[in-house]
């Protein structure tokens, strides 16, 4: 009988201890945004900087021969020393300075181009030593040859022949997912003229 009494008292004590610890360790109420800001400022010993507003909608490029959307964090880029080639019809470049993603859309005169094998960029990427893989796809609802190269600098480049012009779209960067997503957005929204 004593063993039963000891067992019963032990179970009751464990239950009471569990009940007390449950309510003692119950999480406090959630902090509001201003309370969180004040707590961070106290911990850091200075005021927090207000983050710059990042647009959430894609930016749209509308050119003479091509139009497309690109991510809002990208900034247009102009190379100060780039000289325009006589066959260049249009070029647009943008970059993400934080992640070092760089994108170029280029339109050149393709009057002498009969097929993809006549494009120097395609011939270069088809050499086995260069390490590119390629697939057929579409860019701007037109047949395209798309090359991918993995490595320290991930690259995805697509070529389209449309109305006697050669369109090339190239994204390079260290983050393969960002390169893939940016290339996919441009390829999906591109309109070729």
Secondary structure, DSSP 8 states (H G I E B T S, - for coil): -HHHHHHHHHHHHHHHHHHHHHHHT-------HHHHHHHHHHHHTS----------S-EEEE-SSEEEEE-TT-EEE--TT----TTEEEEEEEEETTTTEEEEEEEEE-TT--SGGG-HHHHHHHSGGG--EEEEEEETTEEEEEEEE-SSSEEEEEEEEETTEEEEEEEEES-HHHHHHHHHHHHHH-EE-
